[in-house]
């Protein structure tokens, strides 16, 4: 492949050509960014456990709310009261 003319600008990404990104902040070197991206793709998805815990916590709270509504309902309270009073009558 022939060498580029000495006055031709090297081909670079637009982020590094100006030295800043779209927000005007200094752009990270592309080599370091590419290495980090490769490392992130190679590692296991550690964030999945956090998402699974969040979904499990929401499901547990929803189940607890439904269970609370059932237990504090009139028929369940009456049934539990009858059970306790019959148990006390057996003991006496």
PDB file of N, CA, C and O in Angstrom:
ATOM      1  N   UNK A   1       0.853  -1.173   0.000  1.00  0.00           N
ATOM      2  CA  UNK A   1       0.000   0.000   0.000  1.00  0.00           C
ATOM      3  C   UNK A   1       0.894   1.230   0.000  1.00  0.00           C
ATOM      4  O   UNK A   1       1.816   1.312   0.812  1.00  0.00           O
ATOM      5  N   UNK A   2       0.651   2.187  -0.885  1.00  0.00           N
ATOM      6  CA  UNK A   2       1.518   3.364  -0.943  1.00  0.00           C
ATOM      7  C   UNK A   2       1.307   4.247   0.271  1.00  0.00           C
ATOM      8  O   UNK A   2       0.220   4.297   0.845  1.00  0.00           O
ATOM      9  N   UNK A   3       2.368   4.941   0.649  1.00  0.00           N
ATOM     10  CA  UNK A   3       2.292   5.859   1.777  1.00  0.00           C
ATOM     11  C   UNK A   3       1.435   7.056   1.414  1.00  0.00           C
ATOM     12  O   UNK A   3       1.371   7.452   0.250  1.00  0.00           O
ATOM     13  N   UNK A   4       0.781   7.628   2.402  1.00  0.00           N
ATOM     14  CA  UNK A   4      -0.044   8.809   2.180  1.00  0.00           C
ATOM     15  C   UNK A   4       0.857  10.004   1.939  1.00  0.00           C
ATOM     16  O   UNK A   4       2.007  10.036   2.379  1.00  0.00           O
ATOM     17  N   UNK A   5       0.327  10.963   1.248  1.00  0.00           N
ATOM     18  CA  UNK A   5       1.093  12.175   0.985  1.00  0.00           C
ATOM     19  C   UNK A   5       1.405  12.855   2.303  1.00  0.00           C
ATOM     20  O   UNK A   5       0.578  12.808   3.214  1.00  0.00           O
ATOM     21  N   UNK A   6       2.566  13.489   2.445  1.00  0.00           N
ATOM     22  CA  UNK A   6       2.942  14.103   3.719  1.00  0.00           C
ATOM     23  C   UNK A   6       2.004  15.208   4.160  1.00  0.00           C
ATOM     24  O   UNK A   6       1.887  15.465   5.358  1.00  0.00           O
ATOM     25  N   UNK A   7       1.333  15.867   3.231  1.00  0.00           N
ATOM     26  CA  UNK A   7       0.445  16.959   3.628  1.00  0.00           C
ATOM     27  C   UNK A   7      -0.981  16.482   3.892  1.00  0.00           C
ATOM     28  O   UNK A   7      -1.822  17.289   4.290  1.00  0.00           O
ATOM     29  N   UNK A   8      -1.286  15.184   3.683  1.00  0.00           N
ATOM     30  CA  UNK A   8      -2.625  14.662   3.937  1.00  0.00           C
ATOM     31  C   UNK A   8      -2.799  14.418   5.431  1.00  0.00           C
ATOM     32  O   UNK A   8      -1.892  13.936   6.110  1.00  0.00           O
ATOM     33  N   UNK A   9      -3.972  14.758   5.921  1.00  0.00           N
ATOM     34  CA  UNK A   9      -4.269  14.560   7.346  1.00  0.00           C
ATOM     35  C   UNK A   9      -4.565  13.089   7.596  1.00  0.00           C
ATOM     36  O   UNK A   9      -5.204  12.444   6.765  1.00  0.00           O
ATOM     37  N   UNK A  10      -4.118  12.550   8.715  1.00  0.00           N
ATOM     38  CA  UNK A  10      -4.420  11.151   9.006  1.00  0.00           C
ATOM     39  C   UNK A  10      -5.909  10.975   9.266  1.00  0.00           C
ATOM     40  O   UNK A  10      -6.579  11.878   9.768  1.00  0.00           O
ATOM     41  N   UNK A  11      -6.416   9.791   8.914  1.00  0.00           N
ATOM     42  CA  UNK A  11      -7.832   9.522   9.134  1.00  0.00           C
ATOM     43  C   UNK A  11      -8.052   9.199  10.600  1.00  0.00           C
ATOM     44  O   UNK A  11      -7.471   8.249  11.125  1.00  0.00           O
ATOM     45  N   UNK A  12      -8.885   9.982  11.259  1.00  0.00           N
ATOM     46  CA  UNK A  12      -9.214   9.749  12.670  1.00  0.00           C
ATOM     47  C   UNK A  12     -10.705   9.903  12.847  1.00  0.00           C
ATOM     48  O   UNK A  12     -11.393  10.461  11.992  1.00  0.00           O
ATOM     49  N   UNK A  13     -11.198   9.405  13.959  1.00  0.00           N
ATOM     50  CA  UNK A  13     -12.613   9.551  14.278  1.00  0.00           C
ATOM     51  C   UNK A  13     -12.912  11.015  14.548  1.00  0.00           C
ATOM     52  O   UNK A  13     -12.033  11.740  15.015  1.00  0.00           O
ATOM     53  N   UNK A  14     -14.124  11.472  14.269  1.00  0.00           N
ATOM     54  CA  UNK A  14     -14.450  12.884  14.488  1.00  0.00           C
ATOM     55  C   UNK A  14     -14.297  13.314  15.937  1.00  0.00           C
ATOM     56  O   UNK A  14     -14.011  14.480  16.211  1.00  0.00           O
ATOM     57  N   UNK A  15     -14.492  12.353  16.901  1.00  0.00           N
ATOM     58  CA  UNK A  15     -14.377  12.734  18.305  1.00  0.00           C
ATOM     59  C   UNK A  15     -12.950  13.146  18.658  1.00  0.00           C
ATOM     60  O   UNK A  15     -12.737  14.076  19.436  1.00  0.00           O
ATOM     61  N   UNK A  16     -11.971  12.441  18.077  1.00  0.00           N
ATOM     62  CA  UNK A  16     -10.596  12.728  18.437  1.00  0.00           C
ATOM     63  C   UNK A  16      -9.957  13.748  17.512  1.00  0.00           C
ATOM     64  O   UNK A  16      -8.921  14.324  17.843  1.00  0.00           O
ATOM     65  N   UNK A  17     -10.571  13.978  16.342  1.00  0.00           N
ATOM     66  CA  UNK A  17      -9.972  14.928  15.414  1.00  0.00           C
ATOM     67  C   UNK A  17      -9.966  16.325  16.026  1.00  0.00           C
ATOM     68  O   UNK A  17      -8.977  17.050  15.920  1.00  0.00           O
ATOM     69  N   UNK A  18     -11.062  16.696  16.661  1.00  0.00           N
ATOM     70  CA  UNK A  18     -11.142  18.020  17.270  1.00  0.00           C
ATOM     71  C   UNK A  18     -10.615  18.005  18.692  1.00  0.00           C
ATOM     72  O   UNK A  18     -10.335  19.063  19.256  1.00  0.00           O
ATOM     73  N   UNK A  19     -10.472  16.821  19.287  1.00  0.00           N
ATOM     74  CA  UNK A  19      -9.979  16.722  20.650  1.00  0.00           C
ATOM     75  C   UNK A  19     -11.053  16.825  21.702  1.00  0.00           C
ATOM     76  O   UNK A  19     -10.766  16.736  22.896  1.00  0.00           O
ATOM     77  N   UNK A  20     -12.299  17.013  21.274  1.00  0.00           N
ATOM     78  CA  UNK A  20     -13.405  17.086  22.227  1.00  0.00           C
ATOM     79  C   UNK A  20     -14.571  16.280  21.685  1.00  0.00           C
ATOM     80  O   UNK A  20     -14.653  16.004  20.488  1.00  0.00           O
ATOM     81  N   UNK A  21     -15.476  15.906  22.589  1.00  0.00           N
ATOM     82  CA  UNK A  21     -16.678  15.203  22.155  1.00  0.00           C
ATOM     83  C   UNK A  21     -17.789  16.204  21.901  1.00  0.00           C
ATOM     84  O   UNK A  21     -17.542  17.410  21.870  1.00  0.00           O
ATOM     85  N   UNK A  22     -19.025  15.715  21.716  1.00  0.00           N
ATOM     86  CA  UNK A  22     -20.146  16.599  21.393  1.00  0.00           C
ATOM     87  C   UNK A  22     -20.464  17.586  22.507  1.00  0.00           C
ATOM     88  O   UNK A  22     -20.948  18.686  22.238  1.00  0.00           O
ATOM     89  N   UNK A  23     -20.197  17.208  23.756  1.00  0.00           N
ATOM     90  CA  UNK A  23     -20.493  18.082  24.893  1.00  0.00           C
ATOM     91  C   UNK A  23     -19.370  19.077  25.159  1.00  0.00           C
ATOM     92  O   UNK A  23     -19.474  19.894  26.074  1.00  0.00           O
ATOM     93  N   UNK A  24     -18.302  19.020  24.375  1.00  0.00           N
ATOM     94  CA  UNK A  24     -17.193  19.932  24.575  1.00  0.00           C
ATOM     95  C   UNK A  24     -16.178  19.434  25.579  1.00  0.00           C
ATOM     96  O   UNK A  24     -15.234  20.150  25.915  1.00  0.00           O
ATOM     97  N   UNK A  25     -16.358  18.209  26.066  1.00  0.00           N
ATOM     98  CA  UNK A  25     -15.427  17.628  27.026  1.00  0.00           C
ATOM     99  C   UNK A  25     -14.295  16.946  26.284  1.00  0.00           C
ATOM    100  O   UNK A  25     -14.468  16.556  25.130  1.00  0.00           O
ATOM    101  N   UNK A  26     -13.144  16.794  26.914  1.00  0.00           N
ATOM    102  CA  UNK A  26     -12.044  16.091  26.240  1.00  0.00           C
ATOM    103  C   UNK A  26     -12.452  14.653  25.930  1.00  0.00           C
ATOM    104  O   UNK A  26     -13.005  13.961  26.785  1.00  0.00           O
ATOM    105  N   UNK A  27     -12.182  14.213  24.721  1.00  0.00           N
ATOM    106  CA  UNK A  27     -12.533  12.856  24.303  1.00  0.00           C
ATOM    107  C   UNK A  27     -11.497  11.883  24.841  1.00  0.00           C
ATOM    108  O   UNK A  27     -10.305  12.191  24.858  1.00  0.00           O
ATOM    109  N   UNK A  28     -11.947  10.691  25.288  1.00  0.00           N
ATOM    110  CA  UNK A  28     -10.986   9.693  25.764  1.00  0.00           C
ATOM    111  C   UNK A  28     -10.214   9.128  24.578  1.00  0.00           C
ATOM    112  O   UNK A  28     -10.725   9.114  23.458  1.00  0.00           O
ATOM    113  N   UNK A  29      -9.007   8.668  24.809  1.00  0.00           N
ATOM    114  CA  UNK A  29      -8.261   8.053  23.722  1.00  0.00           C
ATOM    115  C   UNK A  29      -9.007   6.822  23.208  1.00  0.00           C
ATOM    116  O   UNK A  29      -9.530   6.036  23.999  1.00  0.00           O
ATOM    117  N   UNK A  30      -9.056   6.655  21.888  1.00  0.00           N
ATOM    118  CA  UNK A  30      -9.829   5.555  21.321  1.00  0.00           C
ATOM    119  C   UNK A  30      -9.255   4.202  21.698  1.00  0.00           C
ATOM    120  O   UNK A  30     -10.018   3.246  21.829  1.00  0.00           O
ATOM    121  N   UNK A  31      -7.963   4.075  21.877  1.00  0.00           N
ATOM    122  CA  UNK A  31      -7.375   2.797  22.251  1.00  0.00           C
ATOM    123  C   UNK A  31      -7.850   2.338  23.616  1.00  0.00           C
ATOM    124  O   UNK A  31      -8.178   1.166  23.801  1.00  0.00           O
ATOM    125  N   UNK A  32      -7.889   3.244  24.561  1.00  0.00           N
ATOM    126  CA  UNK A  32      -8.338   2.899  25.910  1.00  0.00           C
ATOM    127  C   UNK A  32      -9.829   2.575  25.916  1.00  0.00           C
ATOM    128  O   UNK A  32     -10.270   1.667  26.621  1.00  0.00           O
ATOM    129  N   UNK A  33     -10.598   3.317  25.133  1.00  0.00           N
ATOM    130  CA  UNK A  33     -12.031   3.086  25.051  1.00  0.00           C
ATOM    131  C   UNK A  33     -12.319   1.733  24.403  1.00  0.00           C
ATOM    132  O   UNK A  33     -13.194   0.998  24.861  1.00  0.00           O
ATOM    133  N   UNK A  34     -11.591   1.404  23.345  1.00  0.00           N
ATOM    134  CA  UNK A  34     -11.785   0.122  22.678  1.00  0.00           C
ATOM    135  C   UNK A  34     -11.387  -1.025  23.600  1.00  0.00           C
ATOM    136  O   UNK A  34     -12.046  -2.064  23.603  1.00  0.00           O
ATOM    137  N   UNK A  35     -10.330  -0.858  24.377  1.00  0.00           N
ATOM    138  CA  UNK A  35      -9.910  -1.904  25.308  1.00  0.00           C
ATOM    139  C   UNK A  35     -10.954  -2.109  26.399  1.00  0.00           C
ATOM    140  O   UNK A  35     -11.233  -3.243  26.788  1.00  0.00           O
ATOM    141  N   UNK A  36     -11.529  -1.026  26.889  1.00  0.00           N
ATOM    142  CA  UNK A  36     -12.564  -1.147  27.925  1.00  0.00           C
ATOM    143  C   UNK A  36     -13.804  -1.830  27.365  1.00  0.00           C
ATOM    144  O   UNK A  36     -14.405  -2.669  28.036  1.00  0.00           O
ATOM    145  N   UNK A  37     -14.193  -1.480  26.142  1.00  0.00           N
ATOM    146  CA  UNK A  37     -15.365  -2.089  25.533  1.00  0.00           C
ATOM    147  C   UNK A  37     -15.144  -3.593  25.351  1.00  0.00           C
ATOM    148  O   UNK A  37     -16.049  -4.389  25.602  1.00  0.00           O
ATOM    149  N   UNK A  38     -13.957  -3.976  24.921  1.00  0.00           N
ATOM    150  CA  UNK A  38     -13.655  -5.394  24.753  1.00  0.00           C
ATOM    151  C   UNK A  38     -13.687  -6.120  26.093  1.00  0.00           C
ATOM    152  O   UNK A  38     -14.156  -7.255  26.169  1.00  0.00           O
ATOM    153  N   UNK A  39     -13.194  -5.477  27.153  1.00  0.00           N
ATOM    154  CA  UNK A  39     -13.200  -6.081  28.476  1.00  0.00           C
ATOM    155  C   UNK A  39     -14.639  -6.241  28.981  1.00  0.00           C
ATOM    156  O   UNK A  39     -14.967  -7.261  29.588  1.00  0.00           O
ATOM    157  N   UNK A  40     -15.496  -5.248  28.737  1.00  0.00           N
ATOM    158  CA  UNK A  40     -16.890  -5.337  29.172  1.00  0.00           C
ATOM    159  C   UNK A  40     -17.636  -6.437  28.439  1.00  0.00           C
ATOM    160  O   UNK A  40     -18.484  -7.112  29.023  1.00  0.00           O
ATOM    161  N   UNK A  41     -17.325  -6.621  27.161  1.00  0.00           N
ATOM    162  CA  UNK A  41     -17.988  -7.673  26.403  1.00  0.00           C
ATOM    163  C   UNK A  41     -17.521  -9.051  26.844  1.00  0.00           C
ATOM    164  O   UNK A  41     -18.289 -10.010  26.775  1.00  0.00           O
ATOM    165  N   UNK A  42     -16.275  -9.169  27.298  1.00  0.00           N
ATOM    166  CA  UNK A  42     -15.726 -10.461  27.687  1.00  0.00           C
ATOM    167  C   UNK A  42     -16.177 -10.895  29.081  1.00  0.00           C
ATOM    168  O   UNK A  42     -16.236 -12.093  29.358  1.00  0.00           O
ATOM    169  N   UNK A  43     -16.495  -9.946  29.962  1.00  0.00           N
ATOM    170  CA  UNK A  43     -16.881 -10.273  31.330  1.00  0.00           C
ATOM    171  C   UNK A  43     -18.322 -10.752  31.391  1.00  0.00           C
ATOM    172  O   UNK A  43     -19.129 -10.458  30.509  1.00  0.00           O
ATOM    173  N   UNK A  44     -18.628 -11.492  32.440  1.00  0.00           N
ATOM    174  CA  UNK A  44     -19.997 -11.944  32.668  1.00  0.00           C
ATOM    175  C   UNK A  44     -20.877 -10.754  33.027  1.00  0.00           C
ATOM    176  O   UNK A  44     -20.380  -9.712  33.454  1.00  0.00           O
ATOM    177  N   UNK A  45     -22.169 -10.913  32.853  1.00  0.00           N
ATOM    178  CA  UNK A  45     -23.098  -9.825  33.143  1.00  0.00           C
ATOM    179  C   UNK A  45     -23.380  -9.769  34.637  1.00  0.00           C
ATOM    180  O   UNK A  45     -24.326 -10.391  35.118  1.00  0.00           O
ATOM    181  N   UNK A  46     -22.566  -9.029  35.365  1.00  0.00           N
ATOM    182  CA  UNK A  46     -22.709  -8.953  36.816  1.00  0.00           C
ATOM    183  C   UNK A  46     -23.948  -8.161  37.217  1.00  0.00           C
ATOM    184  O   UNK A  46     -24.480  -8.381  38.305  1.00  0.00           O
ATOM    185  N   UNK A  47     -24.419  -7.258  36.386  1.00  0.00           N
ATOM    186  CA  UNK A  47     -25.577  -6.438  36.714  1.00  0.00           C
ATOM    187  C   UNK A  47     -26.887  -7.196  36.697  1.00  0.00           C
ATOM    188  O   UNK A  47     -27.886  -6.706  37.224  1.00  0.00           O
ATOM    189  N   UNK A  48     -26.906  -8.367  36.112  1.00  0.00           N
ATOM    190  CA  UNK A  48     -28.143  -9.123  36.045  1.00  0.00           C
ATOM    191  C   UNK A  48     -28.628  -9.538  37.425  1.00  0.00           C
ATOM    192  O   UNK A  48     -29.836  -9.589  37.658  1.00  0.00           O
ATOM    193  N   UNK A  49     -27.731  -9.830  38.332  1.00  0.00           N
ATOM    194  CA  UNK A  49     -28.171 -10.244  39.659  1.00  0.00           C
ATOM    195  C   UNK A  49     -28.904  -9.103  40.358  1.00  0.00           C
ATOM    196  O   UNK A  49     -29.870  -9.338  41.083  1.00  0.00           O
ATOM    197  N   UNK A  50     -28.456  -7.884  40.147  1.00  0.00           N
ATOM    198  CA  UNK A  50     -29.132  -6.732  40.749  1.00  0.00           C
ATOM    199  C   UNK A  50     -30.536  -6.585  40.184  1.00  0.00           C
ATOM    200  O   UNK A  50     -31.476  -6.320  40.933  1.00  0.00           O
ATOM    201  N   UNK A  51     -30.692  -6.751  38.885  1.00  0.00           N
ATOM    202  CA  UNK A  51     -32.013  -6.646  38.273  1.00  0.00           C
ATOM    203  C   UNK A  51     -32.919  -7.781  38.756  1.00  0.00           C
ATOM    204  O   UNK A  51     -34.108  -7.570  38.997  1.00  0.00           O
ATOM    205  N   UNK A  52     -32.364  -8.964  38.893  1.00  0.00           N
ATOM    206  CA  UNK A  52     -33.170 -10.086  39.377  1.00  0.00           C
ATOM    207  C   UNK A  52     -33.611  -9.869  40.821  1.00  0.00           C
ATOM    208  O   UNK A  52     -34.746 -10.186  41.179  1.00  0.00           O
ATOM    209  N   UNK A  53     -32.723  -9.332  41.646  1.00  0.00           N
ATOM    210  CA  UNK A  53     -33.107  -9.028  43.025  1.00  0.00           C
ATOM    211  C   UNK A  53     -34.201  -7.972  43.065  1.00  0.00           C
ATOM    212  O   UNK A  53     -35.118  -8.063  43.882  1.00  0.00           O
ATOM    213  N   UNK A  54     -34.117  -6.980  42.204  1.00  0.00           N
ATOM    214  CA  UNK A  54     -35.133  -5.927  42.176  1.00  0.00           C
ATOM    215  C   UNK A  54     -36.491  -6.499  41.789  1.00  0.00           C
ATOM    216  O   UNK A  54     -37.498  -6.177  42.419  1.00  0.00           O
ATOM    217  N   UNK A  55     -36.530  -7.341  40.766  1.00  0.00           N
ATOM    218  CA  UNK A  55     -37.801  -7.949  40.346  1.00  0.00           C
ATOM    219  C   UNK A  55     -38.333  -8.865  41.442  1.00  0.00           C
ATOM    220  O   UNK A  55     -39.535  -8.874  41.708  1.00  0.00           O
ATOM    221  N   UNK A  56     -37.465  -9.626  42.073  1.00  0.00           N
ATOM    222  CA  UNK A  56     -37.886 -10.503  43.160  1.00  0.00           C
ATOM    223  C   UNK A  56     -38.429  -9.727  44.343  1.00  0.00           C
ATOM    224  O   UNK A  56     -39.409 -10.142  44.961  1.00  0.00           O
ATOM    225  N   UNK A  57     -37.805  -8.607  44.665  1.00  0.00           N
ATOM    226  CA  UNK A  57     -38.275  -7.769  45.775  1.00  0.00           C
ATOM    227  C   UNK A  57     -39.641  -7.180  45.472  1.00  0.00           C
ATOM    228  O   UNK A  57     -40.505  -7.148  46.348  1.00  0.00           O
ATOM    229  N   UNK A  58     -39.852  -6.716  44.253  1.00  0.00           N
ATOM    230  CA  UNK A  58     -41.155  -6.160  43.877  1.00  0.00           C
ATOM    231  C   UNK A  58     -42.223  -7.248  43.927  1.00  0.00           C
ATOM    232  O   UNK A  58     -43.335  -7.004  44.394  1.00  0.00           O
ATOM    233  N   UNK A  59     -41.893  -8.446  43.447  1.00  0.00           N
ATOM    234  CA  UNK A  59     -42.862  -9.541  43.477  1.00  0.00           C
ATOM    235  C   UNK A  59     -43.199  -9.935  44.916  1.00  0.00           C
ATOM    236  O   UNK A  59     -44.359 -10.198  45.236  1.00  0.00           O
ATOM    237  N   UNK A  60     -42.177  -9.976  45.784  1.00  0.00           N
ATOM    238  CA  UNK A  60     -42.421 -10.316  47.185  1.00  0.00           C
ATOM    239  C   UNK A  60     -43.294  -9.271  47.870  1.00  0.00           C
ATOM    240  O   UNK A  60     -44.172  -9.615  48.662  1.00  0.00           O
ATOM    241  N   UNK A  61     -43.058  -8.007  47.571  1.00  0.00           N
ATOM    242  CA  UNK A  61     -43.887  -6.939  48.159  1.00  0.00           C
ATOM    243  C   UNK A  61     -45.328  -7.024  47.667  1.00  0.00           C
ATOM    244  O   UNK A  61     -46.264  -6.819  48.441  1.00  0.00           O
ATOM    245  N   UNK A  62     -45.507  -7.323  46.388  1.00  0.00           N
ATOM    246  CA  UNK A  62     -46.869  -7.462  45.858  1.00  0.00           C
ATOM    247  C   UNK A  62     -47.579  -8.639  46.508  1.00  0.00           C
ATOM    248  O   UNK A  62     -48.754  -8.538  46.863  1.00  0.00           O
ATOM    249  N   UNK A  63     -46.873  -9.755  46.667  1.00  0.00           N
ATOM    250  CA  UNK A  63     -47.463 -10.927  47.332  1.00  0.00           C
ATOM    251  C   UNK A  63     -47.807 -10.602  48.783  1.00  0.00           C
ATOM    252  O   UNK A  63     -48.863 -11.004  49.272  1.00  0.00           O
ATOM    253  N   UNK A  64     -46.928  -9.881  49.475  1.00  0.00           N
ATOM    254  CA  UNK A  64     -47.192  -9.508  50.864  1.00  0.00           C
ATOM    255  C   UNK A  64     -48.408  -8.594  50.963  1.00  0.00           C
ATOM    256  O   UNK A  64     -49.198  -8.718  51.899  1.00  0.00           O
ATOM    257  N   UNK A  65     -48.567  -7.683  50.016  1.00  0.00           N
ATOM    258  CA  UNK A  65     -49.728  -6.788  50.037  1.00  0.00           C
ATOM    259  C   UNK A  65     -51.022  -7.562  49.819  1.00  0.00           C
ATOM    260  O   UNK A  65     -52.018  -7.298  50.493  1.00  0.00           O
ATOM    261  N   UNK A  66     -51.022  -8.510  48.890  1.00  0.00           N
ATOM    262  CA  UNK A  66     -52.215  -9.325  48.655  1.00  0.00           C
ATOM    263  C   UNK A  66     -52.515 -10.181  49.876  1.00  0.00           C
ATOM    264  O   UNK A  66     -53.669 -10.293  50.287  1.00  0.00           O
ATOM    265  N   UNK A  67     -51.492 -10.781  50.454  1.00  0.00           N
ATOM    266  CA  UNK A  67     -51.683 -11.610  51.646  1.00  0.00           C
ATOM    267  C   UNK A  67     -52.217 -10.781  52.815  1.00  0.00           C
ATOM    268  O   UNK A  67     -53.076 -11.249  53.564  1.00  0.00           O
ATOM    269  N   UNK A  68     -51.719  -9.567  52.974  1.00  0.00           N
ATOM    270  CA  UNK A  68     -52.200  -8.683  54.045  1.00  0.00           C
ATOM    271  C   UNK A  68     -53.680  -8.370  53.859  1.00  0.00           C
ATOM    272  O   UNK A  68     -54.452  -8.389  54.818  1.00  0.00           O
ATOM    273  N   UNK A  69     -54.074  -8.079  52.606  1.00  0.00           N
ATOM    274  CA  UNK A  69     -55.484  -7.761  52.349  1.00  0.00           C
ATOM    275  C   UNK A  69     -56.380  -8.974  52.629  1.00  0.00           C
ATOM    276  O   UNK A  69     -57.498  -8.822  53.122  1.00  0.00           O
ATOM    277  N   UNK A  70     -55.890 -10.170  52.316  1.00  0.00           N
ATOM    278  CA  UNK A  70     -56.681 -11.375  52.556  1.00  0.00           C
ATOM    279  C   UNK A  70     -56.802 -11.642  54.054  1.00  0.00           C
ATOM    280  O   UNK A  70     -57.885 -11.951  54.550  1.00  0.00           O
ATOM    281  N   UNK A  71     -55.685 -11.523  54.770  1.00  0.00           N
ATOM    282  CA  UNK A  71     -55.679 -11.838  56.200  1.00  0.00           C
ATOM    283  C   UNK A  71     -56.486 -10.821  57.003  1.00  0.00           C
ATOM    284  O   UNK A  71     -57.132 -11.184  57.986  1.00  0.00           O
ATOM    285  N   UNK A  72     -56.457  -9.557  56.598  1.00  0.00           N
ATOM    286  CA  UNK A  72     -57.201  -8.540  57.353  1.00  0.00           C
ATOM    287  C   UNK A  72     -58.642  -8.419  56.885  1.00  0.00           C
ATOM    288  O   UNK A  72     -59.387  -7.584  57.397  1.00  0.00           O
ATOM    289  N   UNK A  73     -59.047  -9.240  55.918  1.00  0.00           N
ATOM    290  CA  UNK A  73     -60.448  -9.242  55.489  1.00  0.00           C
ATOM    291  C   UNK A  73     -61.348  -9.783  56.588  1.00  0.00           C
ATOM    292  O   UNK A  73     -60.883 -10.501  57.473  1.00  0.00           O
ATOM    293  N   UNK A  74     -62.616  -9.450  56.542  1.00  0.00           N
ATOM    294  CA  UNK A  74     -63.562  -9.823  57.596  1.00  0.00           C
ATOM    295  C   UNK A  74     -63.699 -11.312  57.805  1.00  0.00           C
ATOM    296  O   UNK A  74     -63.717 -11.759  58.952  1.00  0.00           O
ATOM    297  N   UNK A  75     -63.795 -12.097  56.759  1.00  0.00           N
ATOM    298  CA  UNK A  75     -64.039 -13.533  56.917  1.00  0.00           C
ATOM    299  C   UNK A  75     -62.832 -14.240  57.531  1.00  0.00           C
ATOM    300  O   UNK A  75     -62.999 -15.161  58.330  1.00  0.00           O
ATOM    301  N   UNK A  76     -61.635 -13.827  57.174  1.00  0.00           N
ATOM    302  CA  UNK A  76     -60.442 -14.469  57.727  1.00  0.00           C
ATOM    303  C   UNK A  76     -60.278 -14.115  59.198  1.00  0.00           C
ATOM    304  O   UNK A  76     -59.921 -14.971  60.008  1.00  0.00           O
ATOM    305  N   UNK A  77     -60.534 -12.867  59.543  1.00  0.00           N
ATOM    306  CA  UNK A  77     -60.425 -12.453  60.947  1.00  0.00           C
ATOM    307  C   UNK A  77     -61.457 -13.206  61.785  1.00  0.00           C
ATOM    308  O   UNK A  77     -61.157 -13.637  62.898  1.00  0.00           O
ATOM    309  N   UNK A  78     -62.646 -13.363  61.263  1.00  0.00           N
ATOM    310  CA  UNK A  78     -63.686 -14.115  61.973  1.00  0.00           C
ATOM    311  C   UNK A  78     -63.291 -15.586  62.130  1.00  0.00           C
ATOM    312  O   UNK A  78     -63.461 -16.173  63.199  1.00  0.00           O
ATOM    313  N   UNK A  79     -62.769 -16.169  61.062  1.00  0.00           N
ATOM    314  CA  UNK A  79     -62.362 -17.573  61.124  1.00  0.00           C
ATOM    315  C   UNK A  79     -61.222 -17.760  62.119  1.00  0.00           C
ATOM    316  O   UNK A  79     -61.226 -18.729  62.878  1.00  0.00           O
ATOM    317  N   UNK A  80     -60.251 -16.859  62.132  1.00  0.00           N
ATOM    318  CA  UNK A  80     -59.146 -16.965  63.092  1.00  0.00           C
ATOM    319  C   UNK A  80     -59.642 -16.774  64.526  1.00  0.00           C
ATOM    320  O   UNK A  80     -59.183 -17.457  65.442  1.00  0.00           O
ATOM    321  N   UNK A  81     -60.575 -15.850  64.715  1.00  0.00           N
ATOM    322  CA  UNK A  81     -61.160 -15.643  66.047  1.00  0.00           C
ATOM    323  C   UNK A  81     -61.896 -16.873  66.532  1.00  0.00           C
ATOM    324  O   UNK A  81     -61.776 -17.254  67.696  1.00  0.00           O
ATOM    325  N   UNK A  82     -62.666 -17.503  65.636  1.00  0.00           N
ATOM    326  CA  UNK A  82     -63.375 -18.734  65.994  1.00  0.00           C
ATOM    327  C   UNK A  82     -62.399 -19.857  66.324  1.00  0.00           C
ATOM    328  O   UNK A  82     -62.640 -20.636  67.247  1.00  0.00           O
ATOM    329  N   UNK A  83     -61.303 -19.945  65.581  1.00  0.00           N
ATOM    330  CA  UNK A  83     -60.294 -20.968  65.828  1.00  0.00           C
ATOM    331  C   UNK A  83     -59.655 -20.779  67.197  1.00  0.00           C
ATOM    332  O   UNK A  83     -59.471 -21.747  67.934  1.00  0.00           O
ATOM    333  N   UNK A  84     -59.315 -19.544  67.540  1.00  0.00           N
ATOM    334  CA  UNK A  84     -58.697 -19.270  68.834  1.00  0.00           C
ATOM    335  C   UNK A  84     -59.677 -19.555  69.968  1.00  0.00           C
ATOM    336  O   UNK A  84     -59.300 -20.152  70.976  1.00  0.00           O
ATOM    337  N   UNK A  85     -60.930 -19.134  69.812  1.00  0.00           N
ATOM    338  CA  UNK A  85     -61.905 -19.365  70.887  1.00  0.00           C
ATOM    339  C   UNK A  85     -62.193 -20.858  71.066  1.00  0.00           C
ATOM    340  O   UNK A  85     -62.375 -21.315  72.194  1.00  0.00           O
ATOM    341  N   UNK A  86     -62.237 -21.621  69.975  1.00  0.00           N
ATOM    342  CA  UNK A  86     -62.461 -23.082  70.113  1.00  0.00           C
ATOM    343  C   UNK A  86     -61.251 -23.748  70.754  1.00  0.00           C
ATOM    344  O   UNK A  86     -61.409 -24.692  71.527  1.00  0.00           O
ATOM    345  N   UNK A  87     -60.042 -23.272  70.448  1.00  0.00           N
ATOM    346  CA  UNK A  87     -58.851 -23.829  71.079  1.00  0.00           C
ATOM    347  C   UNK A  87     -58.837 -23.519  72.570  1.00  0.00           C
ATOM    348  O   UNK A  87     -58.419 -24.360  73.365  1.00  0.00           O
ATOM    349  N   UNK A  88     -59.283 -22.337  72.963  1.00  0.00           N
ATOM    350  CA  UNK A  88     -59.335 -21.978  74.382  1.00  0.00           C
ATOM    351  C   UNK A  88     -60.429 -22.786  75.092  1.00  0.00           C
ATOM    352  O   UNK A  88     -60.266 -23.108  76.269  1.00  0.00           O
ATOM    353  N   UNK A  89     -61.518 -23.118  74.433  1.00  0.00           N
ATOM    354  CA  UNK A  89     -62.568 -23.912  75.052  1.00  0.00           C
ATOM    355  C   UNK A  89     -62.097 -25.351  75.283  1.00  0.00           C
ATOM    356  O   UNK A  89     -62.485 -25.985  76.265  1.00  0.00           O
ATOM    357  N   UNK A  90     -61.262 -25.863  74.377  1.00  0.00           N
ATOM    358  CA  UNK A  90     -60.732 -27.211  74.552  1.00  0.00           C
ATOM    359  C   UNK A  90     -59.813 -27.250  75.762  1.00  0.00           C
ATOM    360  O   UNK A  90     -59.826 -28.223  76.516  1.00  0.00           O
ATOM    361  N   UNK A  91     -59.022 -26.213  75.959  1.00  0.00           N
ATOM    362  CA  UNK A  91     -58.069 -26.176  77.056  1.00  0.00           C
ATOM    363  C   UNK A  91     -58.738 -25.977  78.424  1.00  0.00           C
ATOM    364  O   UNK A  91     -58.159 -26.329  79.452  1.00  0.00           O
ATOM    365  N   UNK A  92     -59.942 -25.420  78.440  1.00  0.00           N
ATOM    366  CA  UNK A  92     -60.568 -25.141  79.738  1.00  0.00           C
ATOM    367  C   UNK A  92     -61.523 -26.210  80.182  1.00  0.00           C
ATOM    368  O   UNK A  92     -62.118 -26.100  81.254  1.00  0.00           O
TER     369      UNK A  92
END
